[in-house]
Amino acid sequence: MTIYCIGRNYAEHARELNNPVPTEPIIFSKPATAALRENKAFYLPDFSQNVHYEVEVLLKVGKPGRRISEDKALEHISHIGLGIDFTARDIQDRCKAKGHPWEIAKAFDHSAVIGDWISREELPAGSIRFSLLKNKQTVQQGDTDDLIFPFERLISVISGYFTLMLGDIIFTGTPEGVGQVHEGDLLEGYIGERRMFWTEVR
Ligand code: ZN
C-alpha cells in the first residue's frame, strides 16, 4: 500500500505558508509504514521541534489503474476518509531552502493518520465539509469545493506517473489553519458531524 499526498491544494493554505498557488498538482508519497490507524496515539519524533497537523480528505483506491482519464477517475475510488498528514515543518523548511526532497519531513513512521472509511455511495451528494479539533477547539475547517485540483484531476495526474493499486490511499491536501502539535494534545477529525478519527499526541 502506498500513500500519495498532494501539497498546496487549497489556495489559502498555500498563502499561509508563503508558497505560490500551484498550476499543477504537487505529488509526494509516504510508505505503508507511515500509516497510523485505529486511533492510536501519535508519538512526537525526536528529530523535529515543530511537527504540524494537516487534516485532509482521503480517497481509497478500489480498482487499480494507470493513466486513468478524469471522466473515469471516480470509478477507481471505493471509499472516502479523513486523516492527518503530520509534517516536521522545521525539517521541511530546511529541505526546501536547500532544494532537497522533503521526504524525511513528511514520510516518517506514523506520519499518516488514517481514520474510518465511508463508502462512496454512502456519502451525501455535494461537497465534503470537514474539520479538525485540537483539545475540543476547531483549528481547521475545509470544504472540498475549495480544492484547486478536484479529485478526478488528482487521480488522473497521479496515475499518469504511478500505477494505482488496490488499497492505495490519496491524501488530497490540507486547508488553512495548520499548526504545531504538543505533547498532550487531542486531535479529532470530523466529516460533517461524524467523527472519523482521534489521536492523542505523546
Ligand atoms: Zn498535506
Residues whose N, C-alpha, C, O or C-beta is under 5 A from the ligand:
A	BS01	ZN	I6 E54 D85 G173 T174
